[in-house]
Amino acid sequence: MSAPEPRRLELPFTTRRGGLLVPPTAPAPRPPLLVALHGQGQDGARHRRWLQAAVPAHFASAWPDGFHAHEVRRPERPIRLGYGWYLYTGDEAAFRDSLVESEAALWRFVDAAVAELGADPRVWLAGFSQGAYLAYCVAARAPQRVRGLVAQAGRLKSEFLGERIPALAGMPVLVQHGRADAAIAPERAERSAQVLRDSGARVELALYDAGHVITPEMAHDVRAFLLRHAPPG
C-alpha cells in the first residue's frame, strides 16, 4: 500500500506595516508629498538618513517600510530587521504578481499618509534600488496619481511594463545611477531612461562617480529637481 500524497494547506497571513510621516517645515495647505522607497534590507527611517536633505521645506514626506520583513545579519553587528518590497526567485510571473501586490499595499499607505498630512493626493515618488523597481511599476500603472518620479540605482521592468508607456507622457522623471554600480549596471538605467523618453516623459539622466549608494550629491540633485518642477507658492 503506497503512502498517501501530502496535501498543501494555505491560509491568508496579514501583518501590519508602517513608516515615518514628516510634515513640511514650511507649512502650506495641501503640500506636495514625496513618498520615498528604500532599498532591499533597509527601512524607511534608515532611508531618510541618506535622502532627507533632498526634501524641500514646503514638501511633506513619507518613508514607508517595505512589506516583506527579514533578518539582516552582518559580521560584528547586531541582528536587525530589514524590509523588501517584493519577492524575487527568478520566476518572472511570480515577481510580477509580487510587485502588483505591493503596489496595492503602497497605495493604501499613501492614502493614509495623504489624509494624515493633508497633502496633495498626486504624489512624487522616489525609489532606490528595489524601491526604484516598485516606483517605476507604480508610476507606469497609475500615472494619474503620480506628479513625478525619481529612480535611483534601479531599472524599469520593460519586460512587462512595455517598451512604450504613453500614459507617462509629460511626467518629469529623474534617473540617477552610479557609474561603478556593481549591483545594477548603469547601462540598464540608460535603457530605462530611453524607454521613458520614447514614451514622452520629461527625463533627466544623471550618472555619478559612485557605486550602489545614495551620495550627498545625488540628494542635492533630487532637491533641485523637485524645486524646479514643484516650486513653493
C-alpha positions in Angstrom: 0.0 0.0 0.0 1.5 3.3 -1.1 1.8 6.2 1.3 -0.8 9.0 0.9 0.3 12.0 -1.0 1.0 15.1 1.1 -1.6 17.9 0.7 -0.8 21.6 0.9 -2.8 23.8 3.2 -2.7 27.6 2.6 -4.1 30.2 4.9 -4.1 34.0 4.5 -1.5 35.8 6.6 -1.5 39.6 7.2 0.9 41.8 9.1 1.0 45.4 10.0 3.4 47.7 8.2 4.1 51.4 8.7 6.6 54.2 8.1 7.6 57.7 9.0 5.5 60.7 8.1 7.2 64.1 8.1 5.2 67.4 7.8 6.7 70.2 5.8 8.9 72.6 7.7 7.3 75.5 5.8 3.6 74.6 6.3 1.1 75.2 3.5 -2.3 73.9 2.6 -2.2 70.6 0.6 1.6 70.4 0.5 3.3 68.2 -2.2 4.2 64.8 -0.8 7.3 62.9 -1.5 7.0 59.1 -1.0 10.5 57.6 -0.7 11.0 53.9 -1.1 14.1 52.3 0.4 16.4 49.6 -0.9 16.3 45.9 0.0 17.2 45.1 3.6 16.6 48.7 4.8 13.7 50.6 6.3 12.1 54.0 6.0 13.9 55.5 8.9 17.4 54.4 7.6 16.5 55.6 4.1 15.6 59.0 5.5 19.1 59.5 6.9 20.5 59.4 3.3 17.8 61.3 1.5 16.2 63.8 3.9 18.4 66.6 2.5 16.6 66.1 -0.8 13.2 67.2 0.7 12.4 70.9 0.1 10.9 72.8 3.1 7.4 73.0 1.6 7.2 69.3 0.9 5.7 66.7 3.3 7.4 63.3 3.1 6.6 59.7 3.8 9.2 56.9 4.4 7.4 53.6 4.4 8.9 50.3 5.4 8.8 47.5 2.8 6.1 44.8 3.2 8.4 41.8 3.4 10.4 41.6 6.7 13.6 39.5 7.1 16.6 39.3 9.3 19.7 41.2 8.3 22.9 39.7 9.6 26.3 41.4 9.2 29.6 40.4 10.8 30.2 42.0 14.2 26.9 43.9 14.0 23.6 43.2 15.9 21.0 41.3 14.0 18.3 43.7 12.8 15.1 43.6 10.8 15.3 44.8 7.2 12.5 45.0 4.6 11.9 44.4 1.0 9.2 45.5 -1.4 8.7 42.2 -3.3 9.9 38.6 -3.5 12.1 37.5 -6.4 13.4 34.0 -7.1 13.9 34.2 -10.8 10.3 33.3 -11.6 9.2 36.4 -13.6 5.5 35.7 -13.3 5.7 35.4 -9.5 7.9 38.6 -9.5 5.2 40.5 -11.3 2.5 39.2 -9.0 4.6 40.3 -6.0 5.1 43.8 -7.5 1.4 44.2 -8.2 0.5 43.1 -4.6 3.0 45.6 -3.2 1.7 48.3 -5.4 -1.8 47.9 -4.0 -0.4 47.9 -0.4 1.7 51.0 -1.2 -1.4 52.9 -2.3 -3.2 52.1 0.9 -0.2 53.5 2.8 -0.1 56.6 0.5 -3.9 57.2 1.0 -3.4 57.1 4.8 -0.4 59.4 4.6 -2.2 61.9 2.4 -5.1 62.0 4.9 -2.8 62.3 7.9 -0.6 65.1 6.4 -3.4 66.9 4.5 -1.2 66.6 1.4 -1.8 66.7 -2.4 -3.1 63.2 -3.3 -1.0 63.3 -6.5 2.4 62.3 -5.1 6.0 62.5 -6.0 7.7 59.0 -5.9 11.3 58.3 -5.2 12.8 54.8 -5.1 16.3 53.4 -4.5 17.4 50.0 -5.9 14.5 47.6 -5.1 12.4 50.7 -4.2 13.1 52.1 -7.7 11.7 48.9 -9.3 8.5 49.3 -7.4 8.4 53.1 -8.1 8.7 52.5 -11.8 5.9 50.0 -11.7 3.6 52.2 -9.6 4.2 55.3 -11.8 3.7 53.3 -15.1 0.5 51.6 -13.9 -1.2 54.6 -12.1 0.4 57.8 -13.7 -2.7 59.8 -12.9 -1.8 59.6 -9.2 1.9 60.5 -9.7 3.2 64.0 -10.3 6.8 63.0 -10.9 9.4 60.2 -10.3 12.9 59.8 -9.0 14.6 56.5 -9.8 17.9 55.8 -8.1 20.1 52.7 -8.8 17.2 50.7 -10.3 15.6 50.0 -13.6 12.3 49.9 -15.4 11.0 46.4 -16.0 10.0 46.9 -19.6 9.6 43.1 -19.9 6.1 43.5 -18.6 5.6 47.3 -18.4 6.3 47.6 -22.1 8.7 49.5 -24.3 6.3 52.3 -24.7 4.1 53.7 -21.8 2.1 56.5 -23.4 0.4 57.4 -20.1 3.8 58.7 -18.8 4.0 61.4 -21.5 4.8 64.7 -19.9 5.8 63.3 -16.5 9.0 64.7 -15.0 11.5 61.9 -14.2 15.0 62.0 -12.7 17.1 58.8 -13.2 20.2 58.6 -11.1 22.8 55.9 -11.2 26.4 55.3 -10.2 28.9 54.6 -12.9 30.5 52.0 -10.6 27.3 50.3 -9.6 28.1 46.6 -9.3 24.6 45.5 -8.5 22.8 47.1 -11.5 24.8 48.1 -14.5 24.5 51.8 -15.5 23.5 50.7 -19.0 20.2 49.4 -17.5 19.5 52.9 -16.2 20.3 54.4 -19.5 18.0 51.9 -21.2 15.2 52.8 -18.7 15.7 56.5 -19.4 15.4 55.8 -23.2 12.1 53.9 -22.8 10.8 56.8 -20.7 11.9 59.3 -23.3 10.3 57.3 -26.1 7.1 57.3 -24.0 7.1 61.1 -23.9 8.3 61.6 -20.3 10.5 64.6 -19.5 13.6 62.7 -18.5 16.8 63.8 -16.8 19.5 61.2 -16.6 22.4 61.8 -14.2 25.4 59.4 -13.8 27.7 59.7 -10.8 31.2 58.5 -9.8 29.7 56.2 -7.2 28.5 52.6 -6.6 25.2 51.3 -5.4 24.6 54.1 -3.0 22.9 57.5 -2.5 25.5 60.2 -2.3 25.1 63.8 -0.9 25.4 65.0 -4.5 22.6 62.8 -5.6 20.4 64.1 -2.7 21.3 67.6 -3.7 20.2 67.0 -7.3 16.9 65.4 -6.2 16.1 68.6 -4.2 16.9 70.8 -7.2 14.7 68.6 -9.4 11.8 68.8 -7.0 12.2 72.6 -6.7 12.3 73.0 -10.5 9.1 71.1 -11.0 7.2 71.9 -7.8 8.3 75.3 -6.5 6.8 76.7 -3.3 3.9 79.1 -3.5 
